[in-house]
Amino acid sequence: MDERGDPLVWAAVAVILAPDPDSVLLIRRAERAGDPWSGHMALPGGRQDPAEADLATTAIREAAEEVGLSLRSEHLIGSLDDVVPRTPSLPPIAVRPYVFLLERRTELFLNPEVAAAQWVPFDHLLHPDTSLSLQLEIRGECREFPAYRLDDSVVWGLTERILTSLLQHFRQ
């Protein structure tokens, strides 16, 4: 259960890395009514299907469904710490990020849940000018969130926290 006493729903995301230059795949979620992450920059992923043996299987399935990538277990190089939303208006969900390394980029096939996808170079994410503090109004309260600025969008929330954790591993 989470701090509100709600049972957690488990989900997984695929943190997909590829070379030339070293990059991570991000998606922009399609605009959908009732989706609290509608239009946000994200990582391919979603909720665990009860029939799935583990969350790594969820991440692999979601990458195939959302961006058409056929990830295999030999692409899996590890996982990052689980994350849960810090905003009380979001569902009680826990997300486990799985990191996959591809030898090369392949063509992506986006499903209707994904409006766009892009490979974001680590050099861009690590550049000091990319980090910013984003102010948002949530339930009438102005709050600040760390974020990354991309050319035409901003990465914040769970995805920012996962990317920050990933980048800390690269800095070590």
C-alpha positions as CSV (number, residue, x, y, z in Angstrom):
1,M,0.0,0.0,0.0
2,D,1.1,3.6,-0.6
3,E,1.2,6.4,2.0
4,R,-2.5,7.1,1.3
5,G,-3.5,3.5,2.1
6,D,-4.2,2.6,-1.5
7,P,-2.9,-0.6,-3.0
8,L,-0.2,0.1,-5.5
9,V,-0.7,-0.8,-9.1
10,W,2.6,-1.9,-10.7
11,A,4.0,-0.8,-14.0
12,A,7.3,-1.0,-15.9
13,V,9.0,1.3,-18.3
14,A,11.8,0.4,-20.9
15,V,14.8,2.8,-20.7
16,I,16.1,2.0,-24.1
17,L,19.7,3.1,-24.9
18,A,21.4,3.1,-28.3
19,P,24.8,4.3,-29.6
20,D,25.9,6.9,-32.2
21,P,25.6,9.1,-30.3
22,D,24.8,7.4,-26.9
23,S,21.1,8.2,-26.4
24,V,17.9,7.3,-24.6
25,L,14.5,6.8,-26.4
26,L,11.7,9.1,-25.2
27,I,8.2,9.2,-26.4
28,R,5.5,11.9,-26.3
29,R,2.2,10.3,-25.1
30,A,-0.8,11.0,-27.2
31,E,-3.4,13.4,-25.9
32,R,-6.2,11.3,-24.3
33,A,-9.1,12.3,-22.1
34,G,-8.8,10.9,-18.6
35,D,-5.0,10.1,-18.9
36,P,-3.1,12.0,-16.2
37,W,0.1,11.7,-18.3
38,S,-1.6,12.8,-21.6
39,G,0.8,14.6,-23.9
40,H,3.8,14.2,-21.5
41,M,7.3,13.1,-22.5
42,A,7.8,9.6,-21.2
43,L,9.5,6.2,-21.6
44,P,7.7,3.3,-23.3
45,G,5.8,1.4,-20.6
46,G,2.6,0.7,-18.8
47,R,0.8,-1.4,-16.3
48,Q,1.6,-5.0,-15.6
49,D,-0.8,-7.5,-17.1
50,P,-1.8,-10.1,-14.4
51,A,-0.7,-12.9,-16.8
52,E,2.8,-11.6,-17.0
53,A,5.4,-13.4,-14.9
54,D,7.4,-10.3,-14.0
55,L,7.7,-6.6,-14.6
56,A,10.6,-7.1,-17.1
57,T,8.1,-8.9,-19.3
58,T,5.8,-5.9,-19.0
59,A,8.6,-3.5,-20.1
60,I,9.4,-5.7,-23.1
61,R,5.7,-6.0,-24.1
62,E,5.1,-2.3,-23.8
63,A,8.1,-1.4,-25.9
64,A,6.8,-3.7,-28.6
65,E,3.3,-2.3,-28.4
66,E,4.2,1.4,-28.2
67,V,7.2,1.8,-30.5
68,G,7.5,-1.5,-32.3
69,L,10.8,-2.5,-30.7
70,S,11.5,-6.3,-30.2
71,L,13.5,-6.2,-27.0
72,R,15.0,-9.5,-25.8
73,S,16.2,-10.5,-22.4
74,E,19.8,-10.3,-23.7
75,H,19.3,-6.5,-24.2
76,L,18.4,-6.1,-20.5
77,I,21.4,-4.7,-18.6
78,G,19.7,-3.8,-15.3
79,S,17.0,-1.9,-13.5
80,L,16.8,1.4,-11.7
81,D,15.1,2.2,-8.4
82,D,11.3,2.0,-8.3
83,V,9.5,5.3,-8.5
84,V,6.1,6.4,-7.3
85,P,4.3,9.7,-8.1
86,R,4.8,12.6,-5.6
87,T,1.6,14.3,-6.6
88,P,-1.4,13.1,-4.6
89,S,-3.8,13.7,-7.6
90,L,-2.1,10.8,-9.5
91,P,-3.1,7.2,-9.3
92,P,-1.3,5.0,-6.7
93,I,1.2,3.5,-9.1
94,A,4.7,2.1,-8.7
95,V,7.0,2.1,-11.7
96,R,10.1,-0.1,-12.2
97,P,12.5,1.1,-14.9
98,Y,14.3,-1.6,-16.8
99,V,17.4,-0.5,-18.8
100,F,17.9,-2.1,-22.3
101,L,21.0,-1.6,-24.5
102,L,20.6,-2.0,-28.3
103,E,23.6,-2.4,-30.6
104,R,22.0,0.0,-33.1
105,R,18.8,1.9,-33.6
106,T,16.1,0.3,-35.6
107,E,13.0,1.8,-37.2
108,L,10.2,2.6,-34.8
109,F,6.5,1.9,-35.4
110,L,4.4,4.1,-33.1
111,N,1.0,3.0,-32.0
112,P,-1.9,5.5,-31.4
113,E,-0.9,5.9,-27.7
114,V,2.3,7.6,-28.9
115,A,2.3,10.9,-30.6
116,A,6.1,11.1,-31.3
117,A,9.4,9.4,-30.3
118,Q,12.9,10.7,-30.3
119,W,16.4,9.6,-29.3
120,V,17.8,12.1,-26.8
121,P,21.6,12.2,-26.6
122,F,23.2,11.9,-23.1
123,D,25.4,14.9,-23.9
124,H,22.2,17.0,-24.2
125,L,20.7,15.7,-20.9
126,L,24.1,16.2,-19.1
127,H,24.5,19.8,-20.4
128,P,23.9,22.3,-17.5
129,D,21.6,24.4,-19.7
130,T,19.2,21.5,-20.1
131,S,18.2,21.3,-16.4
132,L,15.6,23.7,-15.2
133,S,13.0,24.2,-12.5
134,L,9.4,23.9,-13.8
135,Q,6.6,25.7,-12.0
136,L,3.2,24.0,-12.3
137,E,-0.1,24.6,-10.6
138,I,-1.5,21.4,-9.1
139,R,-4.8,21.5,-7.2
140,G,-4.5,25.3,-6.9
141,E,-1.0,25.1,-5.4
142,C,2.1,26.4,-7.3
143,R,4.8,23.7,-7.1
144,E,8.3,23.5,-8.5
145,F,9.6,20.4,-10.2
146,P,13.1,19.6,-11.6
147,A,13.0,19.1,-15.4
148,Y,15.0,18.7,-18.6
149,R,14.5,21.0,-21.5
150,L,14.4,19.4,-25.0
151,D,14.1,21.3,-28.2
152,D,10.3,21.4,-28.2
153,S,9.3,19.9,-24.9
154,V,10.0,19.5,-21.2
155,V,10.6,16.2,-19.3
156,W,9.5,16.2,-15.7
157,G,7.8,14.1,-13.1
158,L,8.4,10.3,-13.0
159,T,10.4,10.4,-16.3
160,E,12.7,13.2,-15.0
161,R,13.3,11.2,-11.9
162,I,14.1,8.0,-13.9
163,L,16.5,9.9,-16.3
164,T,18.2,11.6,-13.3
165,S,18.8,8.2,-11.7
166,L,20.1,6.8,-15.0
167,L,22.5,9.8,-15.5
168,Q,23.8,9.4,-12.0
169,H,24.9,5.9,-12.9
170,F,26.8,7.2,-15.9
171,R,28.5,9.9,-13.8
172,Q,29.9,7.3,-11.4
